[in-house]
């Protein structure tokens, strides 16, 4: 369906849209970037040129290569500038109604065989596709920010997506040098579903007064090998984005307790304390501010790590049980999408399913909350004494 001559359309010229466009252009495709905001479009063009100049300066690409890539960019102020594209990827605001309106408009502009893709991180692909007369051509192609650097891309076919659409998109993105995983059209797909526990359980530990932000971050980096602690990471991502993804996943899962958002993060969101980009979040990033030192208590640190990792593993196991993706793709998604030090299913094999189940059973007994209920597959693995990777 796609080849080197395929023209790629991008709707949205923000960091994500521009990043995806850069990936496609670097792979040799002509790219048309559309935005309704003229200032945003001008900023995107300026940003792409600056990025190319930096890559030349760092000797990552040659000046000739930079010119070749830039020549493939076309910035469009009208949607019909995408009429000749074979694939259009939207990267706009996470609002279902706005996305549906866009896809209905696009369908009336592009060719009958053009594939329409959403870069949504958590919304239903089936709902977006329902806005189109031909839902079989709609698919999810979820990049991670920054798109040129992050290797993982989730391919999400809806129940209405044709098999050829999904397979062609996977092959195309693979040809761009990305690592693709196939995910079922469920809230959060793989990464944003499984990773909720990293944030949610850490906040819960803080809310219970067990430890402060620096101590929880220290514990997960020290005993888990995570590159960033959960509070550092939420501030890096942006508490506005992180909270809204959590809220979206929770609502779409019919208010499943495992995904329940926290009032702590909601208050930060309401106060505009988004993290690094606003200067303050869980930490203060103002010049001269000194963060509190963690309490480096080994017993406390291990207790924090064991609680969080058990919740993460349980969600990964349940995702496999509910056929969200294969075990290989679940582990690949977490290592390549959010830089986890190990795949969670492999991690369970190392720790032992019995230890994970014991931690969850104790939490469930103590709290009597459904958020701590173990996956049926986890209990089955313990009974059968099996591992995911023999």
N, C-alpha and C positions, 0 to 999 in steps of 0.2 A: 504493500500500500504506500509506503514511504521510501524515498531514496534521497540522494544528495541534492537533487534539484527541488525537493519539496520545500515550499515556502511556509514559514512558521509565523503565526500571528500571536501577539501577546497583548492582552487587555489589562492595563494597569502598569504605570511606569515607575512605581515605587521600588524600594530595594529588592523585593522579591521578583517583580516583573522584569526589572532591568537585569537582574542576575540570571534569570532563566533565558532571557534574550541573549545575554553574553555567552552562555553555554551553547545555545543553538548556533549562533554566528561563528563561534570558535570552531564548531564542528563542520562549518562550511555552508550553512543554510542562510538564505536571504531571510531577514527577519523584519516584520512590521510591528512596531510598538505603538499601541493606541492609548490615549488618555484624554478625558474630557477637560482636564485642567491644563491649560497652556503653560503655566508656570512650572508645573510638575514635569511636563514633557520636556521643557527647556532644561530643567535641572537634571533630568535623566540623561539627556544627550551630553551635557557637560560632564556628568559623572562618569559615563562610559568612556569618554575621551581621556579623562583624568586616570581612570583605572588602566587603560591601555598604556598611557605614558608611564605609569608606575611599573607595569610589567616589563616594559622596554628598559627602563632604568635599572631594574633588578636583574636584567638579562634573562628573564623567563621566556620572552618572545623577542623576535627581531623587529626592527622598525617596519620592515616590509610586511611582516605578519600582522602587525598592529594595523597598518593601512588596509590590508585585505579584510580584516575583521570589521573595521569601522565602515568600510564600503558596503558591507552587507546590511547595515542598519538603516531602517527607514522609519521616521517618526511621524505618526498619523494623528491628525486632530479630528478626523471623521471616521466613523465605524466602517463605512464602505471601503476604506483603505485596506480592509482585510479580506476583500471579496475574492482574491485569487489565492488565498492561503489553503494549504492542504490540512493543516492542523492549527487550531486556535486554542491557546491556553489562557484562561482568565486567572488573574492574580489581584483581585480587588477585595474590598471590605468583606469580612465574614458575616454577611447578612443574607439569609436565604432568599428573601423577597427580591432584593436587588440583583442577586445572581440569576434568579429565574427570569426576571425581566430582561436581563442582558442576553441570556441564552435564547430566549424567544426572538429577540431582535437579530441576533447573529444568524439564526437559522434562516431568516428571510434575506440575508445578504450573501452568505457563502454558498459554495457549490453543494449539490446534493450528497457528494461523497466526502465532504470535509468533516474531519473529526473535531468535536468540540470537547475540550477538557477543562476540568476545574482543578485548581491548586489548593482547594479548601483543605484545612488541617483536621476538620472534625465534622463537617456538615454532611448530610445524606446526599450521595451522588444520585440515588433514585429520585429524590425530591427535585433536584436541579434538572435532571433529565426529563421529568414530567412536564416541564415547560415547553418541550420540543415536540413537534409532530413525529419526528423520527428519533425516538429515545435510544435506539440501538447504536447511534454514533457518539453518544455521550459517555465519558469515562473520567475517573479521577486520576490525575497525575500530580502527586504531592511531593514537591521539592522541599528541602530544608534550608534554612537561612544560615549563612549566605550560600545561595545556590551554586556559584562557581567553585566553592571550596568543599561543601558538604557532599560526600559521595553517594548518600542514599536517596533513592526516589521510590515512593510507594505507588504502585499501579493498582487502582481500585475500580474494578468493573461493577456496575450496578446490576440488579437482577434483569434489567432491560438491555444492558450492553451486549453487543454481539461479540462472540468469541474472537472473530477476526480483528475487531477494533482493539480489544485488550491486548492480543498477542502482537499486533503491529506496533502499538504504542510502546510496549515493553521492548521490542526489538530496536525501535528507533532510539529510545532513551539509553539502551545498552550501547548502541553505536556512538553515543555522545560521551562514552567513558564513565557512565554512572553505574552504580550497583542497584539493581532493581529487585523489589520484592512484591509479590502479589498478595493483596489483602482483601478480605471480605468487606463489603460495604456496611460496616458497623461503626458506631460512634467512636471517633478517635483513631480508627483503623488499627494499626499495630502500635506504633510508637506513642502516640498521644493517649492511647488507652492504657497501655502497660505502665507508662511513666507517671501516671497520676499519683500512684502510691509514694513515689520518691518525694513528691512535694507534700501531699496530703497527710501522710503519716508523720512526716517531720514536723509539720505545723502542729499536728495534734500533740506530739511530744512536748513542743514548746508551750502550747496552751495549758497542758497539765502541770507545768512548772518543773518538769524533770530536768530540762537543760535550756540554755539560751541559744540564740542563733549561732554564735561562733563555735560553741561546744558541739552542737549537732553537725555543723559543717566539718569540723575537725574529725569527729568520730567517723563519718562516712568516707572521708578522704583517707584517713589513717588505717582504718580496719577494712574498708571496702575497696580502696584503691580508685575511687571515683575522682575524676579530674577536678570537678567543682562540687562543693557542697550544695544542698538543695536551695538554701537561701541566697548564696552567691549566684547560683544558676537562675533562680527566679528574677533576681535583680538584673541579671545580664539579659535575659529574654525580654523582660518587661512585665511587671505585675498586671498591667492592663491586658496584655495578650494572654499571659498564663492563667489569670483568673477567668477570663472569658472562655478559654478552651475548656477549663475545668467545669464551668457552669454549663456549657453547651453539651459536654459529654454526659454530665449528671442528668440533665433534663431529658436528653435523648434516650437514656437508659431507664426512663420512667422512675427517676429519683432513686436509683440503686444506691444504697448506703456506702458502698465501697468508693464511690466517686463524689461523695458529698463535699461541696466547697466549704471553706472555713471563713468564719467571721473575721479572723485576723487579716486574711488577704483581702477580703471584701472592703474592710475599712481602709486599707492602704490604697485600694483601687478608687474608692470614693474620695479620698483625700488628694488624689493625684500623685501619690508617692509610688511611682512606677519603677524605681530602681535607678540604674546608672544614667538613663537618658533624662531623668527628671532631677538628678542630683541626690536623691534620697529614696530609700525603700526600706528593706530590712536593715540595711547599713546606710551610713551617711557618707556620701562621696564628695562633700564639700572640701575645698582645699584646706589642708591643715588638720582635718578631723582624723582622730586615731581610733580604730575599732577596738572593742573590748577583747581581751585575751580569752581564749577558750579555757575551760577547766579540763586539764589533761589527766582525767581520771580513767585509767585503763578499764576498770570494771564497768563504769558508767558508759564509756565509749563503746565497748563491746555489746552492752545491753541495747544501746540505741541502734547500732548496726544490725544486730540480730532481728530486731523488731521491724526495721524498714526493709531489710533484704527478704524477710519472710513474706511481707506483703507484696513486694515486687515479684517474687518468684510465684506466689499464688496466682497473681493476675496473668503472668505469662503462661502458667500451666492451664488456667481456665480458658485463655485465648486459644490454646491448642485444643483443649477439650471441645470447645464450641466451634472449631474449624475456621477460625479467623484467618489462619495461615498455617503453613507447614512449620515443623519445629526448627528446620534450618532457617527459614525466612524470619521467624520470630527472633531467634538469636542474632541473625545478621542485622535485622532492623535496629536492635538495641545497641549493638556495638558500632554500627556505621551511622545510625541516625542521631544518637545522643551520646556517643563515645563512652558507653559503659565498658568497664575493663574486661568483662566476660559476658557471653550470652547467658541469660538467666536460667535457661533449662540445663545448660552445661554446669552452671554454678550450683544448681540444685543437686546434680549428680555428685559434685565435689563435697558439698556440705552434708549431703545425705537427706533424703526425703523425710526420714523419721524426725530429724532435728527441726526441719521447717514445719512439719505438721505439729510437733510438740509445742513450738512457739505460738503457732496460730491457735491451737486448742487452749493454751493457757490464757491467751488474750481474750478468746471467746468466753472462757469460764469467768474471767475477771470482770469483763465489761458487759457481757450478755448483749452484744451488738452484732448485727448481721454483717457489718463491714469485716469482721474477723472470721467469717465462716470459711473453712477450707474447701477448695475445689474438690469435686468428686474424683477427678482424675488424680489429684495428689494423694487422696486416701487410697485409691486403687493401686497406685505405684508403691505405696508403703506395704500394703497387704501382699502384693505379688513380689515384693523385693526386687523390682525392676528399675533400670535406669533408662534415661532417654537415649544416651549414647553408650552402648555396650563396648 
